[in-house]
Amino acid sequence: MSGHVADYIIVGQGIAGSMLALELASLGRSVVVFDDSHRLSGACLAAAGVLNPVTGKRLVRSPLAREALPFAAQRYAALEALLGAKFFHRRRILALTVSPEQGRELGERLGDPSYADFLSGPNPPGFFSSRNFRDEFGSFFINRSAWVEPPVLMEALEKYFENSGILIRQYFDARALKGVSGGVDYCGLTARAAIFCGGFIDARNPFFKWLNFRPAKGEILSLELQDKDFPDDIVHKTKWIMRSPGGFLRMGSTWDRACLDSLPTAEARRELLGWLGKFFVNPKLVAGDVLCHTAAVRPCTATTRPFVGFHPLDERIAIFNGFGSKGFALSPYFARMFAEHITLGKPLDPICDIRRTKCARVSFGSSKNAEGVL
Ligand SMILES: Cc1cc2nc3c(=O)[nH]c(=O)nc-3n(C[C@H](O)[C@H](O)[C@H](O)COP(=O)(O)OP(=O)(O)OC[C@H]3O[C@@H](n4cnc5c(N)ncnc54)[C@H](O)[C@@H]3O)c2cc1C
């Protein structure tokens, strides 16, 4: 590795690191990307990959929905040509109303012109019962939503970075990072800065332990598809279920903030299989055996805002992280913003800028300093 020079070292080839690497390269900066083949964190592989503009029981439109989601959709569509792979699908969300309260909330949203592009309905209770859906409180559609197939996209990105000669399949040990004049040195590889994009692993990053991560584990099942007429829509009722082009169903997901590992659990499997009865009148007509069960940890933050920016006390290290349950939806937009901040000096949106948080001092490589060492 000795002697290599790049403008930026990116640590983590999840969706966040990948999007940032592409944006920096498109603005003429050279990057090298370290990744341990998703061993430390596989959130980018386990994710559903849904881009949903209206979320939660109260059907709140994400403040970024108007900008970030169309941006992501346009980026993914363009990436299909660059990467030579098909992973982006425009799909509606068929939302089965969960309660009379949500039905009332929906009524209010439907009367609000700022939701007109995003919601349509309501469909009365029983409208989809002939399709086996349990829609006892009615249903509605969320429009302008889309779906990215995470495993296909991540594999295509990995190949692309590998063919470009910029992917280093190695664990990056932050303790070995040295500050040098004008930049950093990692085992002989020098760069202007190291940018950490390691997902929830960065909650323990020696340089960024002062950021308030609140990671949450989530689990997903793949199931045999019995109903060949299952719609292309992503079906949502607190949890979601959808058909995959591979001819099976994917459903998820669970939330667990106590156990932060990537091991599938019997408890989550029970919870998800139990939920089939809330989606369908007769689940057996739709879903068969479990084909696959995955788990991973979302890099959520206490404020639900991403963490983006250079360390306030040392511009040789930076972070691009904290995308929580929306990494596929949000990271393309923020990657562009951060890349333009880095290369053109454009300001970061305060919504994501880590300078809003009180920070700890930087200490490269010292084993004695708790702030500088894992
Ligand atoms: C069950 C579930 C469902 C989800 N559904 C959706 C969804 O529908 N829509 C959506 O937008 N988002 C969804 N997400 C969230 C999304 O997966 C995350 O927001 C996203 O993956 C975060 O991306 P990331 O690149 O920051 O982290 P990660 O995807 O975790 O990637 C980080 C990478 O860095 C590597 N790494 C870390 N440290 C080092 C190191 N020191 N050296 C080398 N490599 C390192 C890791 O191994 C990994 O490969 C879901 C997540 C889960 C778990």
PDBQT file of the ligand as one rigid body, heavy atoms in Angstrom, charges set to zero:
ROOT
HETATM    1  C1  LIG A 401     -33.898  -4.446   8.265  1.00  0.00    +0.000 C 
HETATM    2  C2  LIG A 401     -33.520  -3.156   7.603  1.00  0.00    +0.000 A 
HETATM    3  C3  LIG A 401     -34.378  -2.575   6.679  1.00  0.00    +0.000 A 
HETATM    4  C4  LIG A 401     -34.024  -1.365   6.065  1.00  0.00    +0.000 A 
HETATM    5  N1  LIG A 401     -34.855  -0.840   5.116  1.00  0.00    +0.000 NA
HETATM    6  C5  LIG A 401     -34.510   0.311   4.486  1.00  0.00    +0.000 A 
HETATM    7  C6  LIG A 401     -35.341   0.860   3.461  1.00  0.00    +0.000 A 
HETATM    8  O1  LIG A 401     -36.386   0.307   3.112  1.00  0.00    +0.000 OA
HETATM    9  N2  LIG A 401     -34.972   2.039   2.867  1.00  0.00    +0.000 N 
HETATM   10  C7  LIG A 401     -33.813   2.679   3.202  1.00  0.00    +0.000 A 
HETATM   11  O2  LIG A 401     -33.527   3.744   2.625  1.00  0.00    +0.000 OA
HETATM   12  N3  LIG A 401     -32.992   2.180   4.166  1.00  0.00    +0.000 NA
HETATM   13  C8  LIG A 401     -33.320   1.020   4.818  1.00  0.00    +0.000 A 
HETATM   14  N4  LIG A 401     -32.519   0.504   5.804  1.00  0.00    +0.000 N 
HETATM   15  C9  LIG A 401     -31.402   1.328   6.285  1.00  0.00    +0.000 C 
HETATM   16  C10 LIG A 401     -30.149   1.183   5.454  1.00  0.00    +0.000 C 
HETATM   17  O3  LIG A 401     -29.821  -0.157   5.315  1.00  0.00    +0.000 OA
HETATM   18  C11 LIG A 401     -29.014   1.934   6.165  1.00  0.00    +0.000 C 
HETATM   19  O4  LIG A 401     -29.401   3.272   6.406  1.00  0.00    +0.000 OA
HETATM   20  C12 LIG A 401     -27.771   1.938   5.296  1.00  0.00    +0.000 C 
HETATM   21  O5  LIG A 401     -27.380   0.642   4.986  1.00  0.00    +0.000 OA
HETATM   22  C13 LIG A 401     -26.649   2.670   6.013  1.00  0.00    +0.000 C 
HETATM   23  O6  LIG A 401     -25.586   2.721   5.094  1.00  0.00    +0.000 OA
HETATM   24  P1  LIG A 401     -24.103   2.879   5.554  1.00  0.00    +0.000 P 
HETATM   25  O7  LIG A 401     -23.290   2.818   4.324  1.00  0.00    +0.000 OA
HETATM   26  O8  LIG A 401     -23.992   4.078   6.443  1.00  0.00    +0.000 OA
HETATM   27  O9  LIG A 401     -23.790   1.640   6.518  1.00  0.00    +0.000 OA
HETATM   28  P2  LIG A 401     -23.688   0.105   6.176  1.00  0.00    +0.000 P 
HETATM   29  O10 LIG A 401     -24.687  -0.278   5.171  1.00  0.00    +0.000 OA
HETATM   30  O11 LIG A 401     -23.746  -0.582   7.492  1.00  0.00    +0.000 OA
HETATM   31  O12 LIG A 401     -22.246  -0.073   5.524  1.00  0.00    +0.000 OA
HETATM   32  C14 LIG A 401     -21.051   0.194   6.234  1.00  0.00    +0.000 C 
HETATM   33  C15 LIG A 401     -19.911  -0.594   5.602  1.00  0.00    +0.000 C 
HETATM   34  O13 LIG A 401     -18.677  -0.200   6.191  1.00  0.00    +0.000 OA
HETATM   35  C16 LIG A 401     -17.918  -1.359   6.534  1.00  0.00    +0.000 C 
HETATM   36  N5  LIG A 401     -17.003  -0.963   7.593  1.00  0.00    +0.000 N 
HETATM   37  C17 LIG A 401     -17.302  -0.361   8.785  1.00  0.00    +0.000 A 
HETATM   38  N6  LIG A 401     -16.180  -0.093   9.481  1.00  0.00    +0.000 NA
HETATM   39  C18 LIG A 401     -15.142  -0.540   8.717  1.00  0.00    +0.000 A 
HETATM   40  C19 LIG A 401     -13.720  -0.565   8.916  1.00  0.00    +0.000 A 
HETATM   41  N7  LIG A 401     -13.159  -0.061  10.008  1.00  0.00    +0.000 N 
HETATM   42  N8  LIG A 401     -12.941  -1.124   7.948  1.00  0.00    +0.000 NA
HETATM   43  C20 LIG A 401     -13.509  -1.627   6.810  1.00  0.00    +0.000 A 
HETATM   44  N9  LIG A 401     -14.844  -1.635   6.584  1.00  0.00    +0.000 NA
HETATM   45  C21 LIG A 401     -15.652  -1.094   7.524  1.00  0.00    +0.000 A 
HETATM   46  C22 LIG A 401     -19.005  -2.352   6.938  1.00  0.00    +0.000 C 
HETATM   47  O14 LIG A 401     -18.557  -3.699   6.991  1.00  0.00    +0.000 OA
HETATM   48  C23 LIG A 401     -20.017  -2.100   5.823  1.00  0.00    +0.000 C 
HETATM   49  O15 LIG A 401     -19.673  -2.794   4.653  1.00  0.00    +0.000 OA
HETATM   50  C24 LIG A 401     -32.818  -0.714   6.414  1.00  0.00    +0.000 A 
HETATM   51  C25 LIG A 401     -31.942  -1.312   7.328  1.00  0.00    +0.000 A 
HETATM   52  C26 LIG A 401     -32.284  -2.518   7.934  1.00  0.00    +0.000 A 
HETATM   53  C27 LIG A 401     -31.315  -3.152   8.902  1.00  0.00    +0.000 C 
ENDROOT
TORSDOF 0
